[in-house]
Amino acid sequence: MVCLETPVPSHLVNGPAAILFEDVMMLLVFPQWSKQYGPVITVYLGLQRVVVLVGYETVKEALVDQAEDFSGRAPAPFAYKATKGFGLLISNGERWRQLRRFTLTTLRDFGMGRKKMESWIQEESKHLVDLLRENQRESIYVSPFDPTFFLSRAVSNVICALVFGQRFSYKDAQLLKLLDENILSLYNIFPRLMDYLPGQHHAIFREVNELRKFSTEKIREHQETLNPDDPRDYIDCFLMRLNEEKNLVSTEFHHENLTATVLNLFLAGTETTSSTMRYTMMLLIKYPDIQEKMQKEIDNVIGQTRSPTMEDRKSLPFTNAVIHEAQRFLDLVPLNVPHYATKDISFKGYIIPKDTVVIPLLHSVLKSVDQWDNPWTFNPNHFLDHNGNFKLNPAFIPFSSGKRACVGESLARMELFLFLVTLLQHFTFSSPGGPESVDISPEFSSLGNIPRRYQLIAAPR
C-alpha cells in the first residue's frame, strides 16, 4: 500500500490519497484514518476517487436518512463483464428501480417470508440430513468431511426452487461454486490491463458463461411451457411481464435483464448464505458448550422429530442469538458492495462529487466498540437482554441497509434458522482435532470474509 498526503479543497471530503492493493488493508486503516480525518474519508483506488463512510451513525445517515442520494451502485468491471451490464446487481436509475420493485414483489409472492418458502426449506433440510447420514453410512467409522459441498448445494436448491421452479440433485454437475480469488480485486481496479494478462479470472468468466448457458436453456424451457394462469416461479413471472410490455420501447423487461438477474439471484443467493452457515457450524465445533446449549433449547421447544418453523424462533432466544452473532462476527461483506454518487451529494457539510465510489464500511459497524460490548469476541449475549430474551441491536446490518439492502435478506434469515436448527436436531458436530484446532479467523478475498476450509464430524444423535 502506498499512501500520499494530498491537499483537498475545503468543500470536499478530507483524507489521504492512497493506492491500495490489498483489500484487507482497508479494514485496518480506514478506522484508524477516521480518527484523524473524521468518519467521512477520501482515498483513491488506482485512479478512482472513493469516499469511505465509517461508523454506525455515519453509515445510517447515508443509507437510510439520505437513501435516495446514496442509492447508486458503483461500476464493477468484473460484474459488468459477467452480466453485460444488465440485471439487478450493478444497474442504476430506472432499470434498477423497475427490476428491484419487480423482484421484491415476485419473491414475496412466491413465499419469501411466507409458508410456501418455509415448506421448501423444510423439505430441502430433510434432503440435507439424509445426505449427511448417507455420507456417514459409506464409512465404517464416523469420519470427518468438508461440509462446503453439502451446504452450498442445499442453499442453491432453495434459490433454484424460487427461480427455476425445481430442485436439482446434489450430484448435478452444472451447479456452480464461486471461487474466492483475490485476482478479482485487481481486475475491478485495473480492468483494461487485466484483459491482457493471463490468470484465473479468465477461468471464472468461463464458469460464469457456463451458468449463463444453463440459465438461458432454463428460460427457453419456461417459454415453451409458460401458462400465464399458473406461474411457477420467478422466470415465469418475468416472462409474463415481458410479454405484457413487449411493445414498449423503454421497458426493462427483456431477455438480457432476465438472464442477468437470474445470474445475480443464483450466485449471490447461494454463496453468501452457505458461507454463513459453514462459518456458524465452525463456531459450534469451536465452542461445543454453545452447541450443547442450543441443542437443549431446541429439544425442549421442538424435540428431535418435528420440523422447525419460523414461528419457533421467538421460543428459541439463545439459538436465535447465536445465529445473529455468527453473522456479526463473520462480517461477511466488510467493505459492503460499493455505492456510487450519480450526482453531486451534500453530506455532513461536504460535497461528494458525481462519479465518486462510496464505501459504507459495514466492518466499522459490526465491529464497533461503540455498538458492541466486545466486538472482537464471539458472544451470543450481544443479542440477549439480562433476562435471556432476544434483543436486536439496530447496528446489526450484515445485509446492508436502505434502498440497496440485500433483496434476499428475509430468505437468508429463514434459511439460516431452519437449516441450522434442523441439523442440530439430528447431529452433534465436532472437530477431529478438537476445539483448539479450529481456526475461526476468516480469510479475506475480493468477495469478502470467507470461512477457512475445515473438516468436521457429524455424529447422529
TIGUZA-63822 format. One record per residue (C-alpha): residue number from 1; residue in three letters; x, y, z. Coordinates in pm, 1 decimal, m for minus. Layout:
   vexti   bagu         px         py         pz
     NUM    ALA          X          Y          Z
...
***
This chain:
   vexti   bagu         px         py         pz
       1    MET        0.0        0.0        0.0
       2    VAL      125.2      349.7      m88.9
       3    CYS      m18.8      650.0       92.9
       4    LEU       38.1     1007.1      m25.2
       5    GLU      m87.7     1314.3      155.0
       6    THR     m264.3     1546.3      m87.9
       7    PRO     m439.0     1883.0      m39.5
       8    VAL     m818.1     1864.2      m58.3
       9    PRO    m1043.9     2164.4     m131.2
      10    SER    m1229.0     2273.0      183.0
      11    HIS    m1570.8     2178.8       45.7
      12    LEU    m1461.4     1823.4      m36.8
      13    VAL    m1413.7     1529.6      196.9
      14    ASN    m1074.7     1512.8      369.9
      15    GLY     m838.7     1215.9      359.6
      16    PRO     m514.4     1077.4      224.2
      17    ALA     m474.5      985.8     m138.5
      18    ALA     m390.1      617.3     m132.7
      19    ILE     m327.8      337.0     m374.9
      20    LEU     m445.2       20.6     m205.3
      21    PHE     m357.2     m317.2     m348.0
      22    GLU     m485.7     m540.0      m68.4
      23    ASP     m849.0     m507.7       36.2
      24    VAL     m766.4     m647.3      378.7
      25    MET     m554.2     m338.8      445.5
      26    MET     m864.2     m123.2      411.4
      27    LEU    m1024.2     m289.5      711.7
      28    LEU     m722.2     m199.0      921.7
      29    VAL     m650.5      154.0      804.0
      30    PHE     m994.3      308.7      749.7
      31    PRO    m1098.9      302.0     1117.5
      32    GLN     m756.5      442.6     1207.7
      33    TRP     m777.6      715.9      945.3
      34    SER    m1125.8      810.3     1069.6
      35    LYS     m969.0      916.1     1399.5
      36    GLN     m757.4     1167.8     1207.8
      37    TYR     m985.9     1270.7      922.7
      38    GLY    m1330.5     1203.5     1068.9
      39    PRO    m1595.9      947.4      970.8
      40    VAL    m1603.5     1052.9      602.8
      41    ILE    m1273.3      991.8      423.3
      42    THR    m1145.6     1034.5       66.9
      43    VAL     m896.6      782.5      m74.5
      44    TYR     m800.6      668.9     m422.6
      45    LEU     m807.6      312.3     m552.5
      46    GLY     m591.3      331.9     m859.7
      47    LEU     m728.7      645.0    m1028.0
      48    GLN    m1077.5      607.7     m881.7
      49    ARG    m1184.2      856.7     m614.4
      50    VAL    m1350.5      676.4     m323.9
      51    VAL    m1529.7      813.9      m18.9
      52    VAL    m1540.1      580.5      281.3
      53    LEU    m1810.3      612.3      548.1
      54    VAL    m1701.2      492.0      892.4
      55    GLY    m1920.8      416.5     1195.1
      56    TYR    m2285.5      331.0     1252.4
      57    GLU    m2425.2      684.3     1270.0
      58    THR    m2248.7      793.0      950.7
      59    VAL    m2344.5      479.0      757.4
      60    LYS    m2706.1      505.6      876.3
      61    GLU    m2727.8      874.2      785.9
      62    ALA    m2614.4      795.4      432.0
      63    LEU    m2801.4      472.3      359.7
      64    VAL    m3125.3      545.0      547.6
      65    ASP    m3163.1      919.6      604.0
      66    GLN    m3026.3     1008.5      258.0
      67    ALA    m3122.1      680.2       95.4
      68    GLU    m3203.9      822.5     m247.6
      69    ASP    m2875.8     1014.7     m272.5
      70    PHE    m2670.9      703.8     m194.8
      71    SER    m2876.6      450.2     m392.0
      72    GLY    m2634.9      438.0     m686.3
      73    ARG    m2427.3      125.7     m748.5
      74    ALA    m2059.5      162.9     m832.8
      75    PRO    m1923.8       31.9    m1163.6
      76    ALA    m1772.7     m313.1    m1111.5
      77    PRO    m1580.3     m422.0    m1422.3
      78    PHE    m1588.5     m790.5    m1332.5
      79    ALA    m1964.4     m788.6    m1268.7
      80    TYR    m2021.7     m573.2    m1577.4
      81    LYS    m1831.9     m815.7    m1797.4
      82    ALA    m2011.4    m1114.2    m1643.3
      83    THR    m2361.6     m966.6    m1687.3
      84    LYS    m2303.9     m739.9    m1990.0
      85    GLY    m2422.3     m450.7    m1774.1
      86    PHE    m2774.1     m588.9    m1736.5
      87    GLY    m2958.5     m723.2    m1432.1
      88    LEU    m3028.4     m602.7    m1081.5
      89    LEU    m2688.6     m608.6     m910.4
      90    ILE    m2497.1     m325.0    m1078.7
      91    SER    m2773.1     m132.6    m1255.1
      92    ASN    m2881.7      220.3    m1167.9
      93    GLY    m3167.4      456.6    m1242.4
      94    GLU    m3494.2      337.0    m1389.0
      95    ARG    m3358.2       m8.7    m1474.1
      96    TRP    m3262.9      m73.7    m1113.1
      97    ARG    m3589.9       67.9     m976.6
      98    GLN    m3806.6     m145.1    m1205.4
      99    LEU    m3609.8     m465.5    m1154.4
     100    ARG    m3582.4     m425.3     m776.8
     101    ARG    m3952.9     m349.5     m733.6
     102    PHE    m4049.2     m645.4     m952.5
     103    THR    m3802.4     m882.7     m784.5
     104    LEU    m3909.1     m793.4     m430.3
     105    THR    m4276.4     m832.7     m518.9
     106    THR    m4225.8    m1161.1     m704.2
     107    LEU    m4008.8    m1320.9     m438.5
     108    ARG    m4258.5    m1217.4     m173.6
     109    ASP    m4548.1    m1360.9     m373.9
     110    PHE    m4359.2    m1688.5     m414.8
     111    GLY    m4311.1    m1730.8      m47.5
     112    MET    m4014.8    m1527.9       76.9
     113    GLY    m4122.5    m1481.7      437.1
     114    ARG    m4431.0    m1698.2      388.6
     115    LYS    m4535.5    m2057.8      449.4
     116    LYS    m4459.2    m2173.5       95.0
     117    MET    m4092.0    m2088.4      120.2
     118    GLU    m4079.8    m2230.0      471.1
     119    SER    m4203.1    m2564.8      342.4
     120    TRP    m3944.6    m2561.5       61.5
     121    ILE    m3661.8    m2507.8      308.7
     122    GLN    m3801.7    m2771.5      544.3
     123    GLU    m3805.6    m3020.8      257.5
     124    GLU    m3453.3    m2928.7      150.0
     125    SER    m3337.2    m2962.5      511.3
     126    LYS    m3459.4    m3322.7      509.4
     127    HIS    m3263.1    m3390.4      190.5
     128    LEU    m2954.0    m3240.7      354.1
     129    VAL    m2993.0    m3454.8      666.6
     130    ASP    m3042.1    m3766.4      453.4
     131    LEU    m2731.9    m3684.5      250.4
     132    LEU    m2519.6    m3638.2      563.0
     133    ARG    m2645.4    m3968.4      704.0
     134    GLU    m2569.8    m4139.8      373.1
     135    ASN    m2223.6    m3986.3      373.5
     136    GLN    m2160.4    m4135.5      718.3
     137    ARG    m2300.7    m4477.7      622.9
     138    GLU    m2046.8    m4503.2      343.0
     139    SER    m1770.4    m4513.1      606.0
     140    ILE    m1710.8    m4787.2      861.5
     141    TYR    m1641.2    m4520.1     1122.2
     142    VAL    m1786.5    m4173.2     1173.6
     143    SER    m1535.0    m3990.2      956.7
     144    PRO    m1458.2    m3620.6      913.9
     145    PHE    m1559.3    m3434.8      597.8
     146    ASP    m1565.5    m3085.9      448.9
     147    PRO    m1924.5    m2951.2      472.7
     148    THR    m1881.4    m2695.7      192.0
     149    PHE    m2030.4    m2908.9      m86.3
     150    PHE    m2333.4    m3019.1      115.4
     151    LEU    m2425.1    m2672.3      239.9
     152    SER    m2377.7    m2489.2      m89.0
     153    ARG    m2592.0    m2741.4     m274.1
     154    ALA    m2870.6    m2726.6      m16.3
     155    VAL    m2881.7    m2346.8      m27.1
     156    SER    m2859.1    m2333.3     m406.9
     157    ASN    m3160.0    m2563.6     m431.5
     158    VAL    m3372.3    m2312.5     m240.4
     159    ILE    m3278.4    m2044.1     m493.4
     160    CYS    m3345.1    m2291.5     m774.9
     161    ALA    m3694.6    m2352.5     m637.8
     162    LEU    m3765.1    m1979.1     m644.8
     163    VAL    m3605.4    m1901.0     m979.0
     164    PHE    m3633.0    m2221.5    m1183.6
     165    GLY    m3927.7    m2385.3    m1007.0
     166    GLN    m3735.9    m2704.1     m927.8
     167    ARG    m3460.6    m2850.2     m713.4
     168    PHE    m3163.2    m3041.2     m850.7
     169    SER    m2977.5    m3349.1     m741.5
     170    TYR    m2680.9    m3277.8     m516.3
     171    LYS    m2474.3    m3455.4     m780.2
     172    ASP    m2578.4    m3222.2    m1062.6
     173    ALA    m2253.2    m3113.5    m1228.3
     174    GLN    m2396.6    m2785.7    m1358.4
     175    LEU    m2437.7    m2615.3    m1021.8
     176    LEU    m2165.4    m2355.3     m998.9
     177    LYS    m1946.9    m2289.6     m696.3
     178    LEU    m1781.7    m1946.6     m697.4
     179    LEU    m1409.2    m1913.9     m642.5
     180    ASP    m1263.9    m1672.5     m388.6
     181    GLU     m971.1    m1539.2     m587.8
     182    ASN     m802.8    m1214.8     m487.8
     183    ILE     m738.6    m1156.6     m858.7
     184    LEU    m1091.8    m1014.3     m890.4
     185    SER     m995.8     m715.4     m679.7
     186    LEU     m716.7     m620.5     m919.0
     187    TYR     m949.7     m671.1    m1212.4
     188    ASN    m1201.3     m428.0    m1068.4
     189    ILE     m932.7     m159.7    m1024.5
     190    PHE     m739.9     m212.7    m1347.6
     191    PRO     m986.0     m380.5    m1589.4
     192    ARG     m823.4     m284.9    m1920.2
     193    LEU     m483.7     m413.2    m1816.2
     194    MET     m621.7     m737.3    m1672.3
     195    ASP     m790.6     m827.5    m2001.4
     196    TYR     m444.0     m876.4    m2148.5
     197    LEU     m293.9    m1069.6    m1858.0
     198    PRO     m317.4    m1444.9    m1804.3
     199    GLY     m479.9    m1552.7    m1480.4
     200    GLN     m760.0    m1735.6    m1305.1
     201    HIS    m1007.5    m1452.6    m1362.7
     202    HIS    m1042.1    m1582.2    m1719.8
     203    ALA    m1140.4    m1926.2    m1584.3
     204    ILE    m1401.4    m1758.6    m1362.9
     205    PHE    m1551.5    m1585.8    m1666.4
     206    ARG    m1571.1    m1922.5    m1840.1
     207    GLU    m1759.2    m2070.3    m1542.5
     208    VAL    m1998.9    m1775.8    m1532.3
     209    ASN    m2061.9    m1821.0    m1903.9
     210    GLU    m2145.8    m2186.8    m1840.7
     211    LEU    m2401.1    m2081.0    m1580.9
     212    ARG    m2535.7    m1825.7    m1828.8
     213    LYS    m2586.9    m2104.2    m2084.9
     214    PHE    m2759.6    m2315.8    m1820.0
     215    SER    m2991.1    m2027.0    m1726.7
     216    THR    m3064.0    m1945.9    m2090.7
     217    GLU    m3168.5    m2305.1    m2153.0
     218    LYS    m3399.9    m2299.6    m1849.8
     219    ILE    m3553.9    m1973.9    m1971.8
     220    ARG    m3615.4    m2131.6    m2313.8
     221    GLU    m3786.6    m2429.5    m2147.5
     222    HIS    m4004.9    m2191.8    m1946.8
     223    GLN    m4106.3    m2003.4    m2261.8
     224    GLU    m4220.9    m2325.7    m2424.5
     225    THR    m4428.7    m2435.5    m2124.3
     226    LEU    m4548.1    m2099.4    m1989.4
     227    ASN    m4904.1    m2089.5    m1856.8
     228    PRO    m4999.3    m1729.4    m1767.9
     229    ASP    m5278.5    m1859.1    m1544.3
     230    ASP    m5038.0    m2063.2    m1332.5
     231    PRO    m4691.3    m1903.1    m1298.3
     232    ARG    m4445.5    m2145.0    m1140.4
     233    ASP    m4151.2    m1926.4    m1041.9
     234    TYR    m3955.4    m1604.5    m1093.8
     235    ILE    m3877.5    m1679.6    m1459.7
     236    ASP    m4245.0    m1735.5    m1543.7
     237    CYS    m4343.0    m1406.9    m1379.2
     238    PHE    m4070.9    m1218.5    m1565.2
     239    LEU    m4173.0    m1372.6    m1898.9
     240    MET    m4534.4    m1272.0    m1837.1
     241    ARG    m4426.7     m912.2    m1770.3
     242    LEU    m4200.3     m926.0    m2076.5
     243    ASN    m4494.8    m1026.5    m2294.9
     244    GLU    m4711.5     m750.8    m2147.6
     245    GLU    m4453.0     m480.8    m2224.8
     246    LYS    m4300.3     m618.6    m2545.7
     247    ASN    m4422.2     m318.4    m2747.1
     248    LEU    m4285.8      m60.6    m2502.9
     249    VAL    m3957.5       88.1    m2622.3
     250    SER    m3848.5      187.8    m2271.2
     251    THR    m3925.5     m144.2    m2099.8
     252    GLU    m3661.2     m308.9    m1883.4
     253    PHE    m3836.2     m645.1    m1909.5
     254    HIS    m3636.1     m814.9    m2182.3
     255    HIS    m3424.2    m1128.7    m2210.7
     256    GLU    m3092.3     m960.0    m2131.3
     257    ASN    m3219.1     m833.4    m1796.0
     258    LEU    m3390.0    m1165.0    m1720.8
     259    THR    m3075.1    m1370.0    m1781.4
     260    ALA    m2854.4    m1130.9    m1584.8
     261    THR    m3095.5    m1108.7    m1290.1
     262    VAL    m3121.5    m1488.2    m1274.5
     263    LEU    m2739.7    m1495.5    m1253.7
     264    ASN    m2748.5    m1229.4     m980.6
     265    LEU    m3002.3    m1419.7     m771.6
     266    PHE    m2838.2    m1758.1     m811.8
     267    LEU    m2479.4    m1656.1     m739.5
     268    ALA    m2549.4    m1404.5     m462.3
     269    GLY    m2816.1    m1619.2     m302.6
     270    THR    m2600.2    m1930.0     m284.0
     271    GLU    m2253.3    m1834.1     m168.9
     272    THR    m2340.9    m1572.4       93.3
     273    THR    m2585.3    m1791.7      284.4
     274    SER    m2387.4    m2114.6      252.9
     275    SER    m2068.4    m1939.4      369.6
     276    THR    m2253.1    m1802.2      672.4
     277    MET    m2390.1    m2148.8      754.1
     278    ARG    m2045.0    m2300.1      716.0
     279    TYR    m1896.5    m2039.1      949.1
     280    THR    m2171.0    m2086.6     1208.2
     281    MET    m2100.9    m2460.1     1215.6
     282    MET    m1731.1    m2384.1     1254.3
     283    LEU    m1812.5    m2171.9     1559.4
     284    LEU    m2021.3    m2454.7     1704.8
     285    ILE    m1731.8    m2702.0     1685.1
     286    LYS    m1502.6    m2435.2     1828.6
     287    TYR    m1740.5    m2374.8     2120.0
     288    PRO    m1912.5    m2710.5     2194.4
     289    ASP    m2072.8    m2569.6     2509.4
     290    ILE    m2267.3    m2322.9     2294.8
     291    GLN    m2371.3    m2603.7     2059.4
     292    GLU    m2490.8    m2812.4     2353.1
     293    LYS    m2691.9    m2523.4     2495.0
     294    MET    m2857.9    m2469.2     2156.2
     295    GLN    m2947.3    m2838.0     2130.2
     296    LYS    m3102.1    m2840.7     2476.6
     297    GLU    m3312.7    m2537.3     2392.1
     298    ILE    m3419.7    m2690.9     2059.6
     299    ASP    m3501.5    m3026.2     2223.4
     300    ASN    m3714.8    m2856.1     2489.1
     301    VAL    m3912.4    m2647.1     2240.5
     302    ILE    m3930.7    m2860.1     1923.5
     303    GLY    m3788.1    m3201.6     2001.6
     304    GLN    m3584.0    m3406.4     1756.1
     305    THR    m3855.4    m3517.9     1513.8
     306    ARG    m4077.4    m3220.1     1425.2
     307    SER    m3950.5    m2984.1     1156.1
     308    PRO    m3879.4    m2634.6     1289.3
     309    THR    m4088.6    m2340.4     1172.5
     310    MET    m4015.9    m1969.0     1175.4
     311    GLU    m4279.1    m1938.3     1446.8
     312    ASP    m4042.1    m2135.5     1673.2
     313    ARG    m3780.9    m1861.9     1654.5
     314    LYS    m3943.7    m1649.5     1924.3
     315    SER    m3928.1    m1950.2     2160.8
     316    LEU    m3557.7    m2010.9     2087.9
     317    PRO    m3389.4    m1687.9     2201.5
     318    PHE    m3044.6    m1837.7     2258.7
     319    THR    m3042.4    m2018.4     1923.6
     320    ASN    m3158.2    m1700.9     1751.5
     321    ALA    m2887.3    m1501.5     1929.7
     322    VAL    m2614.3    m1744.9     1820.8
     323    ILE    m2720.6    m1721.7     1456.3
     324    HIS    m2722.1    m1341.1     1467.5
     325    GLU    m2388.3    m1326.3     1647.2
     326    ALA    m2231.4    m1560.4     1391.4
     327    GLN    m2333.4    m1319.8     1114.9
     328    ARG    m2198.8    m1019.6     1303.4
     329    PHE    m1874.1    m1192.2     1394.8
     330    LEU    m1808.2    m1324.8     1042.6
     331    ASP    m1863.3     m978.1      895.5
     332    LEU    m1915.5    m1143.8      557.0
     333    VAL    m1902.3     m832.9      334.9
     334    PRO    m1695.3     m589.2      544.1
     335    LEU    m1646.9     m335.7      264.1
     336    ASN    m2011.5     m358.3      156.4
     337    VAL    m2097.3     m365.0     m212.9
     338    PRO    m1974.9      m19.3     m320.4
     339    HIS    m2226.4      257.8     m381.4
     340    TYR    m2190.1      543.4     m630.1
     341    ALA    m2261.2      914.3     m647.1
     342    THR    m2474.3      952.1     m960.1
     343    LYS    m2485.4     1326.5     m885.7
     344    ASP    m2310.5     1569.9     m651.1
     345    ILE    m2415.5     1482.9     m294.3
     346    SER    m2421.1     1719.8        2.5
     347    PHE    m2336.8     1513.4      309.8
     348    LYS    m2234.6     1621.5      660.0
     349    GLY    m2115.4     1961.6      534.6
     350    TYR    m1912.4     1822.3      244.9
     351    ILE    m1972.3     1776.0     m125.1
     352    ILE    m1920.5     1425.2     m259.9
     353    PRO    m1866.2     1483.6     m633.8
     354    LYS    m2057.5     1296.8     m902.7
     355    ASP    m1887.7      972.1    m1015.6
     356    THR    m1735.0      906.5     m672.4
     357    VAL    m1740.8      549.1     m543.3
     358    VAL    m1883.7      534.9     m189.9
     359    ILE    m1797.5      254.8       54.6
     360    PRO    m2028.5      241.1      359.6
     361    LEU    m1790.0       36.6      575.4
     362    LEU    m2004.6     m235.2      733.7
     363    HIS    m1695.9     m360.7      917.1
     364    SER    m1686.4      m35.5     1114.9
     365    VAL    m2045.9     m100.3     1227.0
     366    LEU    m2039.8     m472.6     1302.2
     367    LYS    m1705.5     m448.4     1485.4
     368    SER    m1758.0     m111.9     1654.2
     369    VAL    m1666.0      m73.5     2021.7
     370    ASP    m1939.3      190.6     2040.2
     371    GLN    m2209.9      m58.5     1941.1
     372    TRP    m2093.6     m390.4     2091.0
     373    ASP    m1951.9     m471.1     2434.1
     374    ASN    m1680.2     m699.6     2298.3
     375    PRO    m1686.2     m667.3     1917.6
     376    TRP    m1384.3     m892.4     1858.3
     377    THR    m1523.9    m1174.7     2072.7
     378    PHE    m1787.5    m1425.0     1963.7
     379    ASN    m2053.2    m1370.9     2228.3
     380    PRO    m2425.2    m1453.5     2178.2
     381    ASN    m2501.6    m1226.5     2474.2
     382    HIS    m2468.0     m936.7     2230.1
     383    PHE    m2824.0    m1031.1     2128.4
     384    LEU    m2970.5    m1120.1     2469.7
     385    ASP    m3103.6     m898.3     2745.7
     386    HIS    m3046.2     m959.0     3116.4
     387    ASN    m3344.9    m1195.1     3127.8
     388    GLY    m3220.4    m1409.8     2839.8
     389    ASN    m3469.7    m1268.6     2591.1
     390    PHE    m3359.7    m1197.8     2235.6
     391    LYS    m3286.4     m831.7     2161.4
     392    LEU    m3192.8     m688.3     1822.7
     393    ASN    m2923.3     m421.9     1805.1
     394    PRO    m3000.4     m164.2     1531.3
     395    ALA    m2630.5     m178.0     1436.4
     396    PHE    m2683.4     m534.5     1312.8
     397    ILE    m2675.2     m467.0      938.0
     398    PRO    m2487.2     m756.2      771.2
     399    PHE    m2726.2     m724.8      474.3
     400    SER    m2651.8     m351.4      447.0
     401    SER    m2936.5     m102.2      483.1
     402    GLY    m3152.6      137.6      287.4
     403    LYS    m3255.8      109.6      m74.9
     404    ARG    m2961.2     m111.3     m171.4
     405    ALA    m3006.2     m361.5      110.6
     406    CYS    m2996.1     m724.3        0.7
     407    VAL    m3323.7     m822.3     m170.6
     408    GLY    m3288.7    m1174.1      m31.5
     409    GLU    m3246.8    m1076.7      333.9
     410    SER    m3574.0    m1236.0      450.3
     411    LEU    m3496.1    m1554.7      260.7
     412    ALA    m3143.3    m1575.1      401.6
     413    ARG    m3268.3    m1530.2      758.5
     414    MET    m3519.6    m1809.0      706.5
     415    GLU    m3261.0    m2044.0      555.6
     416    LEU    m3007.7    m1987.2      832.5
     417    PHE    m3259.8    m2057.7     1105.5
     418    LEU    m3438.0    m2358.4      953.4
     419    PHE    m3128.8    m2532.8      815.6
     420    LEU    m2917.6    m2489.3     1129.6
     421    VAL    m3192.3    m2590.0     1373.2
     422    THR    m3269.8    m2899.5     1165.2
     423    LEU    m2903.0    m3001.1     1156.1
     424    LEU    m2869.9    m2962.3     1532.7
     425    GLN    m3179.6    m3175.6     1585.4
     426    HIS    m3013.7    m3466.6     1406.1
     427    PHE    m2638.2    m3429.8     1459.2
     428    THR    m2373.9    m3322.8     1706.8
     429    PHE    m2080.3    m3164.3     1527.8
     430    SER    m1717.7    m3175.7     1637.2
     431    SER    m1368.3    m3123.3     1502.8
     432    PRO    m1141.0    m3428.0     1452.2
     433    GLY     m858.6    m3230.4     1613.0
     434    GLY    m1065.3    m3092.5     1899.2
     435    PRO    m1192.1    m2735.1     1951.2
     436    GLU     m841.8    m2594.9     1995.5
     437    SER     m751.8    m2697.9     1638.4
     438    VAL    m1025.8    m2483.7     1481.5
     439    ASP     m908.4    m2150.1     1339.0
     440    ILE    m1216.1    m1925.9     1325.1
     441    SER    m1036.9    m1627.2     1171.0
     442    PRO    m1180.6    m1588.2      819.7
     443    GLU     m976.5    m1549.3      504.3
     444    PHE    m1026.7    m1221.9      320.4
     445    SER    m1083.2    m1228.0      m53.5
     446    SER    m1224.0     m981.9     m302.4
     447    LEU    m1563.8    m1138.5     m233.4
     448    GLY    m1549.4    m1077.0      142.4
     449    ASN    m1461.8    m1268.3      456.9
     450    ILE    m1460.8    m1637.1      367.7
     451    PRO    m1455.4    m1914.6      633.2
     452    ARG    m1143.9    m2127.4      616.0
     453    ARG    m1189.6    m2477.9      481.8
     454    TYR    m1221.0    m2729.5      762.4
     455    GLN    m1327.0    m3084.0      842.2
     456    LEU    m1596.9    m3179.2     1088.8
     457    ILE    m1754.2    m3493.6     1228.8
     458    ALA    m2134.5    m3524.6     1219.8
     459    ALA    m2233.8    m3774.8     1487.9
     460    PRO    m2601.1    m3878.3     1459.9
     461    ARG    m2798.6    m3804.7     1774.7
***
